Each structure stands twice: as C-alpha cells, then as structure tokens.
Amino acid sequence: MSAAPRLKEKLKEGGTPLTSVVCTIPSATVTQAIAVCGVDSVIVDLEHGAVDYGSAHAMIAATAGTECAPLVRVAENDEAQVKRALDLGAEGIVFPLIRDAKDAEKAVASLRYPPRGTRGFGPFIAQSRWQSSMPTYQRDIEDKLICCLLIETVEAVDNIEEICAVEGIDILVLAAFDLTTSLGISGQFDHPDFVAAQQTIEKAAFASGIALAGNALAAEQAQTLLQRGYRMVAGFDVLWLRQKSQELQSWTN
C-alpha cells in the first residue's frame, strides 16, 4: 500500500461519506485499532486530550499500513505548534477557535513553506513517515496536506462566508458542543439560536464546495448529518469507550 497521503484525494473524489475519530487517549494501540477498521482519518488531540508530543508521534506512526489519515488538532492557531505536528508526520492540522478570514489565512499559510507560507523546514521525522526524503518532502507532501477548521465561535458564524472564501481550506467542522457553549446555550442543540447558526454554516459551506464535517455519537446522528449534505462524520474514542463500558455494565442487570 502506498504511503502517500490520500485524504485530499478522497475529498476531491466526492460521493462516499468519510469518517473520523478524535483520539484523546494517548495510545498508539487504540489509534492502530481504529485505523485498521477503515476509518478515513484520526484526529490526534493535542487541544483537549491527554496526548503529549511523544505519544502523538507514536499515534501518527500507528496509522502506517492503512489509508487512515493522521491529522493533529493543535491547541491554538500557532505556527510553532503546526510545524511540530507536521514534522511528526501528520497529514494535516485541525485548527481550533477560528474566528475570521484572517485566522483562516494564517492557518493555511502555516501548512506551506515560503514563499507560499510560513512553515519552517525540518521534516526529519515526517520524511520517513511518508517514505519521502529531505530534498523531496516539500514537493511530495505539501500540496497533499489537509487544512481543517473548527467552526465553534459566534464570530466564526458571523464571518463564515469570508472564511469560506479563503483558498486552501479542505474541511470545515461544525463543532456543536463548542458552538452552543459560545452561544450561551451549552448542549441545547434544538435551541433556535443554534439551529440558525447551523443553517448559516451549512449554507456557506455547501455554496463554497468545502467539505463539511460534524460530530456524531450514534448512527442516527450520523445519518441525519449525511442526509443534510455533510461529507464527514466524527466520533470520540473516550466517549465510545465509556458508552461501551456502560453497556457492558447493563448486561449484568
């Protein structure tokens, strides 16, 4: 199986829904078990998870031999954090707390080397992850990296059309938990304010052609999102683990 990144190709192909799992558990074993199931991407979580950079490298490496794209969610839209994650071999970056087009432009630039962007050069580890080399890494990999933006703030909703106009964005994620919290209605997914915000995001994303992703904790939620036109659905490793453990406990009642 080729080691070349493929998620960008899958996004361009269209049609087939894509899947992702947010990995908050610092474990290459867990990541490998998820990747081998055919999941299209994992998101190694450096924002809210218990993952450090050593664990992140092992988790990225654990996707080798599969077509599962190892993405990394950084703690903030920061060039240094992006550079380090990509140099560990990440296929792309998930950016939190995007508020406007300027934030989106900064995110895109951090994935690219000068003169197109601001990334510093040093793919000592990444070259091996992608079976490339130091001299050819930029040519082989740069245009295959994924830029994924989390839409989770009121400001992002207000500026969504301008954000979608920024060139180089591959995926937008409607982060429902965060967005309801930003709206002051945490967890109220049927609240009129959230419903209106969701519709605004969907309209802009669909018009721009940027793939839209959403979180789902059950099959019914996933099907609802896909029927609305979402391209990707995502779940969370630790939430599924807790859910299955609770299910196991119910077997003895």
C-alpha positions as a Markdown table, in Angstrom:
| # | Residue | x | y | z |
|---|---|---|---|---|
| 1 | Met | 0.0 | 0.0 | 0.0 |
| 2 | Ser | 1.3 | 3.4 | -0.9 |
| 3 | Ala | 2.5 | 5.7 | 1.9 |
| 4 | Ala | 1.3 | 8.8 | 0.1 |
| 5 | Pro | -1.3 | 10.9 | 1.8 |
| 6 | Arg | -4.8 | 10.2 | 0.3 |
| 7 | Leu | -7.4 | 12.1 | 2.3 |
| 8 | Lys | -7.3 | 15.2 | -0.1 |
| 9 | Glu | -7.9 | 12.8 | -3.0 |
| 10 | Lys | -10.9 | 11.3 | -1.2 |
| 11 | Leu | -12.3 | 14.7 | -0.6 |
| 12 | Lys | -12.0 | 15.6 | -4.3 |
| 13 | Glu | -13.5 | 12.3 | -5.4 |
| 14 | Gly | -16.8 | 13.1 | -3.7 |
| 15 | Gly | -19.7 | 10.8 | -3.2 |
| 16 | Thr | -18.6 | 8.4 | -0.5 |
| 17 | Pro | -19.1 | 9.7 | 3.1 |
| 18 | Leu | -16.0 | 9.9 | 5.1 |
| 19 | Thr | -15.3 | 9.1 | 8.8 |
| 20 | Ser | -13.0 | 10.3 | 11.5 |
| 21 | Val | -12.3 | 9.6 | 15.2 |
| 22 | Val | -11.0 | 12.2 | 17.6 |
| 23 | Cys | -8.3 | 10.3 | 19.6 |
| 24 | Thr | -7.9 | 11.8 | 23.1 |
| 25 | Ile | -6.4 | 8.7 | 24.6 |
| 26 | Pro | -2.6 | 8.8 | 24.4 |
| 27 | Ser | -2.2 | 5.3 | 22.9 |
| 28 | Ala | -0.7 | 4.0 | 19.7 |
| 29 | Thr | -2.6 | 0.8 | 20.4 |
| 30 | Val | -6.0 | 2.5 | 20.4 |
| 31 | Thr | -5.1 | 4.5 | 17.3 |
| 32 | Gln | -4.0 | 1.5 | 15.4 |
| 33 | Ala | -7.2 | -0.4 | 16.2 |
| 34 | Ile | -9.2 | 2.5 | 14.9 |
| 35 | Ala | -7.1 | 3.0 | 11.8 |
| 36 | Val | -7.2 | -0.7 | 10.7 |
| 37 | Cys | -11.0 | -0.6 | 10.7 |
| 38 | Gly | -11.1 | 1.5 | 7.6 |
| 39 | Val | -11.7 | 4.9 | 9.3 |
| 40 | Asp | -10.7 | 7.6 | 6.9 |
| 41 | Ser | -8.9 | 9.8 | 9.5 |
| 42 | Val | -8.0 | 10.0 | 13.1 |
| 43 | Ile | -7.5 | 13.4 | 14.9 |
| 44 | Val | -4.8 | 13.2 | 17.4 |
| 45 | Asp | -6.0 | 15.7 | 20.0 |
| 46 | Leu | -3.4 | 18.0 | 21.5 |
| 47 | Glu | -6.0 | 20.5 | 22.5 |
| 48 | His | -8.3 | 18.7 | 24.9 |
| 49 | Gly | -6.8 | 15.2 | 25.1 |
| 50 | Ala | -4.1 | 13.7 | 27.4 |
| 51 | Val | -1.7 | 13.4 | 24.4 |
| 52 | Asp | 1.9 | 14.7 | 24.5 |
| 53 | Tyr | 4.2 | 15.0 | 21.5 |
| 54 | Gly | 5.9 | 11.7 | 22.1 |
| 55 | Ser | 2.5 | 9.9 | 22.2 |
| 56 | Ala | 1.4 | 11.9 | 19.2 |
| 57 | His | 4.3 | 10.7 | 17.1 |
| 58 | Ala | 3.6 | 7.1 | 18.1 |
| 59 | Met | -0.1 | 7.5 | 17.3 |
| 60 | Ile | 0.7 | 9.0 | 13.9 |
| 61 | Ala | 3.1 | 6.2 | 13.2 |
| 62 | Ala | 0.4 | 3.6 | 14.2 |
| 63 | Thr | -1.7 | 4.5 | 11.1 |
| 64 | Ala | 1.1 | 3.2 | 8.8 |
| 65 | Gly | -0.1 | 0.4 | 6.5 |
| 66 | Thr | -3.6 | 1.8 | 6.4 |
| 67 | Glu | -5.3 | 4.6 | 4.4 |
| 68 | Cys | -6.3 | 6.3 | 7.6 |
| 69 | Ala | -5.0 | 9.9 | 7.6 |
| 70 | Pro | -3.3 | 11.0 | 10.8 |
| 71 | Leu | -4.5 | 14.6 | 11.5 |
| 72 | Val | -3.5 | 16.6 | 14.6 |
| 73 | Arg | -5.7 | 19.1 | 16.5 |
| 74 | Val | -3.4 | 21.7 | 17.8 |
| 75 | Ala | -4.1 | 23.7 | 21.0 |
| 76 | Glu | -4.2 | 27.0 | 19.1 |
| 77 | Asn | -3.7 | 28.5 | 15.7 |
| 78 | Asp | 0.1 | 28.8 | 16.2 |
| 79 | Glu | 2.8 | 28.3 | 13.6 |
| 80 | Ala | 5.2 | 26.6 | 16.1 |
| 81 | Gln | 2.6 | 24.0 | 17.1 |
| 82 | Val | 1.6 | 23.4 | 13.5 |
| 83 | Lys | 5.2 | 23.0 | 12.4 |
| 84 | Arg | 5.9 | 20.5 | 15.1 |
| 85 | Ala | 2.8 | 18.4 | 14.4 |
| 86 | Leu | 3.6 | 18.3 | 10.7 |
| 87 | Asp | 7.2 | 17.4 | 11.4 |
| 88 | Leu | 6.0 | 14.4 | 13.4 |
| 89 | Gly | 4.3 | 13.1 | 10.2 |
| 90 | Ala | 0.8 | 14.5 | 10.4 |
| 91 | Glu | -1.2 | 14.5 | 7.2 |
| 92 | Gly | -2.9 | 17.7 | 8.2 |
| 93 | Ile | -3.9 | 20.0 | 11.0 |
| 94 | Val | -7.3 | 20.7 | 12.7 |
| 95 | Phe | -7.3 | 24.3 | 13.8 |
| 96 | Pro | -9.5 | 25.4 | 16.8 |
| 97 | Leu | -11.1 | 28.8 | 17.5 |
| 98 | Ile | -11.1 | 30.2 | 14.0 |
| 99 | Arg | -13.0 | 33.5 | 14.2 |
| 100 | Asp | -12.5 | 35.2 | 10.8 |
| 101 | Ala | -10.8 | 35.1 | 7.4 |
| 102 | Lys | -7.5 | 36.4 | 8.9 |
| 103 | Asp | -7.4 | 33.4 | 11.2 |
| 104 | Ala | -8.2 | 31.1 | 8.3 |
| 105 | Glu | -5.4 | 32.6 | 6.1 |
| 106 | Lys | -2.9 | 32.2 | 9.0 |
| 107 | Ala | -3.9 | 28.5 | 9.3 |
| 108 | Val | -3.4 | 27.9 | 5.6 |
| 109 | Ala | -0.1 | 29.7 | 5.5 |
| 110 | Ser | 1.3 | 27.6 | 8.4 |
| 111 | Leu | 0.9 | 24.4 | 6.3 |
| 112 | Arg | 3.1 | 25.7 | 3.5 |
| 113 | Tyr | 6.7 | 26.6 | 3.1 |
| 114 | Pro | 7.9 | 30.0 | 1.9 |
| 115 | Pro | 7.3 | 31.8 | -0.4 |
| 116 | Arg | 3.7 | 30.4 | -0.2 |
| 117 | Gly | 3.5 | 30.2 | 3.5 |
| 118 | Thr | 5.3 | 30.4 | 6.8 |
| 119 | Arg | 6.3 | 26.8 | 7.8 |
| 120 | Gly | 9.8 | 26.3 | 8.9 |
| 121 | Phe | 11.7 | 23.5 | 7.3 |
| 122 | Gly | 12.8 | 20.4 | 9.2 |
| 123 | Pro | 10.8 | 17.2 | 8.3 |
| 124 | Phe | 13.4 | 14.9 | 9.8 |
| 125 | Ile | 10.7 | 12.5 | 11.1 |
| 126 | Ala | 8.0 | 13.3 | 8.5 |
| 127 | Gln | 10.1 | 12.3 | 5.6 |
| 128 | Ser | 10.2 | 8.7 | 6.8 |
| 129 | Arg | 6.5 | 8.6 | 7.7 |
| 130 | Trp | 5.7 | 9.4 | 4.0 |
| 131 | Gln | 8.6 | 7.4 | 2.5 |
| 132 | Ser | 10.0 | 10.6 | 1.1 |
| 133 | Ser | 13.3 | 12.4 | 1.7 |
| 134 | Met | 14.6 | 15.7 | 3.0 |
| 135 | Pro | 15.2 | 17.1 | -0.5 |
| 136 | Thr | 11.9 | 15.9 | -2.0 |
| 137 | Tyr | 9.5 | 16.2 | 1.0 |
| 138 | Gln | 8.1 | 19.6 | 0.1 |
| 139 | Arg | 7.4 | 18.6 | -3.4 |
| 140 | Asp | 6.0 | 15.2 | -2.4 |
| 141 | Ile | 3.8 | 16.2 | 0.5 |
| 142 | Glu | 3.0 | 19.9 | 0.8 |
| 143 | Asp | 0.0 | 20.1 | -1.6 |
| 144 | Lys | -1.5 | 16.9 | -0.1 |
| 145 | Leu | -1.7 | 18.3 | 3.5 |
| 146 | Ile | -5.2 | 18.9 | 5.0 |
| 147 | Cys | -6.4 | 22.2 | 6.4 |
| 148 | Cys | -9.4 | 21.6 | 8.7 |
| 149 | Leu | -11.0 | 24.5 | 10.6 |
| 150 | Leu | -13.3 | 24.1 | 13.6 |
| 151 | Ile | -16.3 | 26.4 | 13.4 |
| 152 | Glu | -17.1 | 26.8 | 17.1 |
| 153 | Thr | -17.5 | 30.5 | 17.9 |
| 154 | Val | -20.1 | 33.2 | 17.4 |
| 155 | Glu | -17.6 | 35.2 | 15.5 |
| 156 | Ala | -16.9 | 32.4 | 13.0 |
| 157 | Val | -20.6 | 32.1 | 12.3 |
| 158 | Asp | -20.8 | 35.9 | 11.7 |
| 159 | Asn | -17.8 | 35.7 | 9.3 |
| 160 | Ile | -18.5 | 32.3 | 7.7 |
| 161 | Glu | -18.8 | 33.5 | 4.1 |
| 162 | Glu | -15.4 | 35.3 | 4.3 |
| 163 | Ile | -13.8 | 32.3 | 5.9 |
| 164 | Cys | -15.1 | 30.0 | 3.2 |
| 165 | Ala | -13.6 | 32.4 | 0.6 |
| 166 | Val | -10.1 | 31.7 | 1.8 |
| 167 | Glu | -8.2 | 29.4 | -0.6 |
| 168 | Gly | -6.7 | 26.3 | 0.8 |
| 169 | Ile | -9.3 | 25.1 | 3.3 |
| 170 | Asp | -10.2 | 21.4 | 2.9 |
| 171 | Ile | -12.7 | 20.7 | 5.7 |
| 172 | Leu | -14.9 | 22.8 | 8.0 |
| 173 | Val | -16.1 | 21.1 | 11.2 |
| 174 | Leu | -19.3 | 22.3 | 12.8 |
| 175 | Ala | -18.2 | 21.8 | 16.4 |
| 176 | Ala | -21.7 | 21.7 | 18.0 |
| 177 | Phe | -20.7 | 21.3 | 21.7 |
| 178 | Asp | -18.3 | 24.3 | 21.5 |
| 179 | Leu | -20.7 | 26.4 | 19.4 |
| 180 | Thr | -23.6 | 26.0 | 21.7 |
| 181 | Thr | -21.3 | 27.0 | 24.6 |
| 182 | Ser | -20.2 | 30.1 | 22.7 |
| 183 | Leu | -23.8 | 30.9 | 22.1 |
| 184 | Gly | -24.6 | 30.6 | 25.8 |
| 185 | Ile | -26.8 | 27.6 | 25.4 |
| 186 | Ser | -24.4 | 24.7 | 26.0 |
| 187 | Gly | -25.7 | 21.4 | 24.8 |
| 188 | Gln | -29.0 | 22.8 | 23.6 |
| 189 | Phe | -28.9 | 21.5 | 20.0 |
| 190 | Asp | -32.5 | 22.2 | 19.4 |
| 191 | His | -32.3 | 25.8 | 20.5 |
| 192 | Pro | -33.4 | 28.3 | 17.8 |
| 193 | Asp | -30.1 | 30.2 | 18.1 |
| 194 | Phe | -28.0 | 27.0 | 17.4 |
| 195 | Val | -30.3 | 25.9 | 14.6 |
| 196 | Ala | -30.0 | 29.3 | 12.9 |
| 197 | Ala | -26.2 | 29.2 | 13.3 |
| 198 | Gln | -26.1 | 25.7 | 11.9 |
| 199 | Gln | -28.1 | 26.7 | 8.9 |
| 200 | Thr | -25.8 | 29.7 | 8.3 |
| 201 | Ile | -22.7 | 27.5 | 8.4 |
| 202 | Glu | -24.2 | 24.8 | 6.2 |
| 203 | Lys | -25.3 | 27.3 | 3.5 |
| 204 | Ala | -21.9 | 28.9 | 3.3 |
| 205 | Ala | -20.0 | 25.6 | 3.3 |
| 206 | Phe | -22.2 | 24.0 | 0.6 |
| 207 | Ala | -22.0 | 27.1 | -1.6 |
| 208 | Ser | -18.2 | 27.1 | -1.4 |
| 209 | Gly | -17.7 | 23.4 | -2.0 |
| 210 | Ile | -15.7 | 22.9 | 1.1 |
| 211 | Ala | -16.4 | 19.6 | 2.8 |
| 212 | Leu | -18.4 | 19.9 | 6.0 |
| 213 | Ala | -18.0 | 17.6 | 8.9 |
| 214 | Gly | -20.0 | 17.1 | 12.1 |
| 215 | Asn | -19.8 | 15.1 | 15.3 |
| 216 | Ala | -22.0 | 12.0 | 15.8 |
| 217 | Leu | -22.3 | 9.7 | 18.9 |
| 218 | Ala | -24.8 | 7.4 | 17.3 |
| 219 | Ala | -25.8 | 6.0 | 13.9 |
| 220 | Glu | -28.9 | 8.1 | 13.8 |
| 221 | Gln | -27.0 | 11.3 | 14.3 |
| 222 | Ala | -24.6 | 10.4 | 11.6 |
| 223 | Gln | -27.3 | 9.6 | 9.1 |
| 224 | Thr | -29.0 | 12.9 | 9.8 |
| 225 | Leu | -25.8 | 14.8 | 9.1 |
| 226 | Leu | -25.1 | 12.9 | 5.9 |
| 227 | Gln | -28.7 | 13.5 | 4.7 |
| 228 | Arg | -28.2 | 17.2 | 5.3 |
| 229 | Gly | -25.2 | 17.1 | 3.0 |
| 230 | Tyr | -22.3 | 16.7 | 5.4 |
| 231 | Arg | -19.3 | 14.9 | 3.9 |
| 232 | Met | -17.7 | 13.6 | 7.1 |
| 233 | Val | -18.9 | 12.3 | 10.5 |
| 234 | Ala | -16.7 | 12.1 | 13.5 |
| 235 | Gly | -16.8 | 10.4 | 16.9 |
| 236 | Phe | -14.6 | 10.3 | 20.0 |
| 237 | Asp | -12.6 | 7.4 | 21.3 |
| 238 | Val | -13.0 | 8.1 | 25.0 |
| 239 | Leu | -16.8 | 8.7 | 24.7 |
| 240 | Trp | -17.3 | 5.4 | 22.8 |
| 241 | Leu | -15.2 | 3.6 | 25.4 |
| 242 | Arg | -17.3 | 4.9 | 28.2 |
| 243 | Gln | -20.5 | 4.2 | 26.3 |
| 244 | Lys | -19.5 | 0.6 | 25.7 |
| 245 | Ser | -18.4 | 0.1 | 29.3 |
| 246 | Gln | -21.8 | 1.3 | 30.4 |
| 247 | Glu | -23.4 | -1.1 | 28.0 |
| 248 | Leu | -21.4 | -3.9 | 29.5 |
| 249 | Gln | -22.5 | -3.0 | 32.9 |
| 250 | Ser | -26.1 | -3.2 | 31.8 |
| 251 | Trp | -25.6 | -6.8 | 30.7 |
| 252 | Thr | -25.4 | -7.8 | 34.4 |
| 253 | Asn | -28.6 | -6.1 | 35.4 |
